[in-house]
Structures are given as C-alpha cells and as structure tokens.
Amino acid sequence: MTEQISFIDLKRQQKKIRNELDTAIKNVLDHGKYIMGPEVSIFENDLRDFCNSKHAITCANGTDAITMVLMAWGIGPGDAVFVPNFTYVATAEAPAQLGATPFFVDVNEDTFNMNFESFESSISDAIKLGLNPKVVIPVDLFGRPSNFEEINKVAQSKNIKVLIDAAQSFGGNYKGKCVGSIGDATTTSFFPAKPLGCYGDGGAVFTQDKSLSELLNSIRFHGKGEEKYDNVRIGINSRLDTLQAAILIEKLKIFRQELELRQKVADFYNSELSGIFNVPRIDNDFKSSWAQYTLIVENRDELQKKLNKNGIPSVVYYPKSLSQQDGYKDYPYSSSGLKISEDLAHKVLSLPMHPYIESNELEKVVKILKQT
Ligand SMILES: *Cc1c(COP(=O)(O)O)cnc(C)c1O
C-alpha cells in the first residue's frame, strides 16, 4: 500500500490549534449571539489590520461578496462586467445573477491572470453590442495578485470600476501592498480550501471607500437603515456566522506563518521542476498566497494517472473555461478570441499544496513527476 498524500490537509492545521478552536467555539455557545455576535466585528478589525485596508465587511461567502459590491455600484441589465474566461464560475455568476452581462476576456498563459490587451479591446467590443462597460473583475488566480496598475490604467481611462476577485489570493501582495488594500474594492472567500478558510462558508469585501463600506453594511443585512426593521434599499441576507468568525480569528493568528510555509513549498517545487515543466511565473513585484501550485503540461492524463497510482492526488482547475460551460456559452467575449484560456483548460494540473506538507512527501511528488 502506498500512503496517500493529501492535496490540501486541513487536519494537520486543526491539530495545531485545536485547543484554541475549542475555546473559541465554546465562547460562542456560551454567549449565544449566533448572528453578528462580537466575534464578527473583532474579526473584521483583525482583517483590516492584517492587510492594511481601511474597511473590511464580512459576508456569507465569496460569491455574495462580489454580488454585494456590484449591487452597491448599481450594476444591472445593459451593463457589461468584464471577467477572465479562465476562473471559477462565481466570478461570472455574480453579474449574471444581477441581470448584467459577464463579458469574457482572455488570460495570459504564464500568469493565468487577465490579459489587459484583451480587456482593452473587449471594451469597444462591448460598446458595439450596445452594452455599457461598467466593471472589470480581475481574478488573482491560484493566489497570484493581478497586475493592478496595468488593468487600472485601462479601466480608469474608460471610467470602469475595478473589483478584484481575491478569493484565492488573500495574503498575497503586489508591489509591497497587501491584497485588500488596492483597487476600488476587493473580495475574498473563506471557503475551507482557500488559503484562509473557515469550517463552512464565509467571505469579505475590502475597500478604502467609507461610503461603499456603509452601503455594503446595509446590503448584507436586507438593506437595513438606522434601525433593524427600517429597510432603505433592497439588500440580501449575507452575514458571516459568529461561529465562523470565532474560528477565523484563531486561524488568522497563524496565517502569516502559513503563508511562509506555502512559499517554501512553492520554492521547493520551483527549484526541482523548472526546466522540466512549465512552472508558475511570479515576477518580483508579486507575492502569491499559493492557493494552488499549477503546472502547464502537454500529457496531463498520463501524468495524472501516474501520480494517482503512487498515492499522489492532483486536480484540474479548471477543466473548462467559462465560455465552454453550457450555462455561460451564450455570453459575449473578446473579438480577439479566447484561445489561451481554452487551451489552458486542457493543460493545467495543480499539485498538492498546503502549509503542512512534509519534505518526504514533497520529495515523493517531485520524484514521480521526474520519472516521465
Ligand atoms: C472560491 C472562489 C469564489 C467564490 O467563493 P465562495 O466563498 O465559494 O462563494 C469566487 N471566485 C474565485 C476565483 C474563487 O476561487
């Protein structure tokens, strides 16, 4: 029997802080304030401090985080929201839910992130279709922050707002600035498998804009006004559970250390695999949170089978680009095409990545990969 390596190992993390988690959960059970209890605002303060953001508003999940920002900006039918074609579906689902049009933009093969030339040409494509270009959502795929300056230069000149989908990149940084402190708004997710995950669903929005933060505070609570049963706008029900906030407070305490451990895993993979495989490209100005470590390979099926036979899990994020999904194939896309994102769907392979992977496990992964 070969021993199975975990793709993401949440048990080892839990073991490390189990006592703190038990106490935190017990405290919530004791005070009984399950909705918007004191832990929620404590965690929001901790989040703000962590990434140097003026405001942090938690919510029920990372998808709602995107939806709430779009709602605050009044996005709806007739509006184009530019999204990378290679991402998790939630990025496009949020604008689609609001009746806006997700508009697919191609990505860069070496960074997996939005290609800004494709974005720029998509703006006039959208106008030709009679849409109003309103928002661009760069996604920090696999943990690598987007090149904010490039995207923002184009966006600003066209009066388009930038919403960064940092569901995978919280903890990363760009030019020394933490993810969460740049852009008009940044959203993240605390889904268990994300770099900072809870034990259920959770999400947050970061912004430097006080009036946006006040709007979001109302939107996440049924559009509340000053009083609880005063509803001044149409909102949604999207709050972070007190229990999840209590868990996240403890997890955030070890998060910096975990990011360093993730970086060490990535460094090891890079040093062993570059030259043999196409390894992720992270330029000097960027620090990834290493949500995933993803290779581009030609013989994916064969490689995956071999890893599997040796007890090594690997995952394809994502087997289809958005334009190839039945639910999304009718939305418009860049007139320069989506070749890179559609190709990537056939070539990407993510390797085991988490802070507590042991060196003998890493050595095994690399040894099997090198046997091809
Ligand atoms: C996970 C994820 C989301 C959605 O987060 P949920 O908390 O699962 O709703 C959005 N965008 C990207 C890129 C993601 O990876």
The ligand as an ORCA input file, in Angstrom:
! r2SCAN-3c Opt
* xyz 0 1
  C     -13.873     30.282     -4.406
  C     -13.984     31.346     -5.384
  C     -15.072     32.245     -5.394
  C     -16.318     32.064     -4.576
  O     -16.165     31.898     -3.246
  P     -17.298     31.153     -2.388
  O     -16.935     31.522     -0.978
  O     -17.166     29.697     -2.662
  O     -18.618     31.700     -2.777
  C     -15.056     33.293     -6.288
  N     -14.040     33.464     -7.153
  C     -12.985     32.628     -7.191
  C     -11.888     32.889     -8.154
  C     -12.926     31.525     -6.327
  O     -11.888     30.700     -6.381
*
